[in-house]
Amino acid sequence: MKLCIVGTGYVGLVSAACFAEMGNTVICVDVNPAVVEKLNAGSVHIFEPGLEPMVRRSRADGRLSFTTSLEEGIAGADCAFICVGTPPQPDGSCDLSYVRQVAHEIGRYMRNELVVVDKSTVPVGTADMVRGIIKEELAARGLDLNVDVVSNPEFLKEGDAISDFMKPDRVVLGTDSERAASIMRELYSPFARTREKLIVMGVRSAEMTKYAANCMLATKISFINEIATICERVGADVRDVRTGIGSDSRIGYQFIYPGVGYGGSCFPKDVKALIQTAESAGVEPMLLNAVEAVNARQKKHMAERIQEYFEPQGGVKGKTLALWGLAFKANTDDMREAASIDIINALTAAGMKIRAFDPVAADNARRIFKGNELVEILDDQYALCRGAQALLVVTEWNQFRNPDFARIKTLLTAPLLFDGRNLYSPSAMAERGFAYFCIGRPTGV
């Protein structure tokens, strides 16, 4: 098929690369000329494992190209995917201005019948809005072309997006058109050869499915973090509790790892958006409000524990913290809604100096903290420990899982480690002579 994909962020670029990998001809459209130029040169502007070689391969084979012109991209296309951003507005609702803009342009430039696919995360009713805008533009041109608008939400994990797309758990399609469903089945058939993974439903149900899925996962994260906080107060070990509840097949082990809270481009935005949708519909979303409140508290939890530790020593002001990990999770450079931001802002507001390291998110961090004189981003995970009063681990990068503890101990002014991801064993850290503090588990010195 010939596909036009509008937007080259995580969703758009991963979708384009994977569709092209399966033999489709894909043209990506982006309004930023610098991004398009970089992509046409074979370089990728976002960090996602495995994405750059896939883009280069399809680009070299002529299956994948990039342009700033939607008119060029949509010419003769079978499907047009809307993969633009839907950032949160101050009230938590989605900003649909980019989606509307693309819908207007599709209506102005399409010359043949088309399946338009909403892949951006959008609130219920967006497909109807997109269809209406396109039809208005076609009417203004005096054309009556057939256009089906399909909701096809993405379920990609940053850091493992290629695998998620190539081997999906399910492909959700929202449409009432048998023609559109048939085209989408054909398009996705290479990704679902071992079993039927396509789930066809109504458009509004598909739009709600995306939010419901992310909010369920966010709920599990906030739940286990709440349990971890209680464990700290009553002397229980959240690791054992997790094993006990995760073995129940109705619960499972996924997304019940305690930590510093969820972040990124999806969970925070989608929880807020569904809260706003519920309130607009006259429903008080008590559970979702609690999920968000617990997460906001959890992001500051380690900062509060560090402040509590140093309070008898005159507080954190003037002291230095070495910090490992800035991205909201491993295998990405994404710092949107990252817990590291809340932690650093809380501690520097109290006068603490921060030296931080992340293997791929350093440049993004430098942009975020460029106005904060108490923050220094270094390129060596051990060098930043020299002379610091403590080390805090925020992101679970593999290179942090088994570090040189003896070296860390000689570099810090005292062997003090705060672990926001529960990467280490309290007993093993005690044997190494560290004062060790983690989440929801008894700690030792």
Buried (B, 14 or more C-beta within 10 A) or exposed (E): BBBBBBBBBBBBBBBBBBBBBBEBBBBBBBBEEEBBEBBBEEEBBBBBBBBBEBBBBBBEEEBBBBBBBBBEBBBEBBBBBBBBBBEBBEEBBBEBEBBBBBBBBBBBBBEEEBBBBBBBBBBBEBBEBBBEBBBEBBEEEEEEBEBBBBBBBBBBBBBBBBEBBBEBEEBBBBBEBEEBBEBBBEBBEBBBEEEEBBEBBEBBBBBBBBBEBBBEBBBBBBBBBBBBBEBBEEEBBBBEBBEEBBEEEEBEEEBBBBBBBBBBBBBBBBBBBBBBBBBEEEEEBEEBBBBBEBBEBBBBBBBEBBBEBBEEEEEBEEBBBBBBBBBBBBBBBBBBBBBBBBBBBBBBEBEBBBBBBBBBBBEBBBEBBEEEEBBBBBEEBBEBBBEBBBBBBBBBBEEBEEBEBEEBBEBBEEBBBBBBBBBBBBEEBBEBEBBBBBBBBBBBE
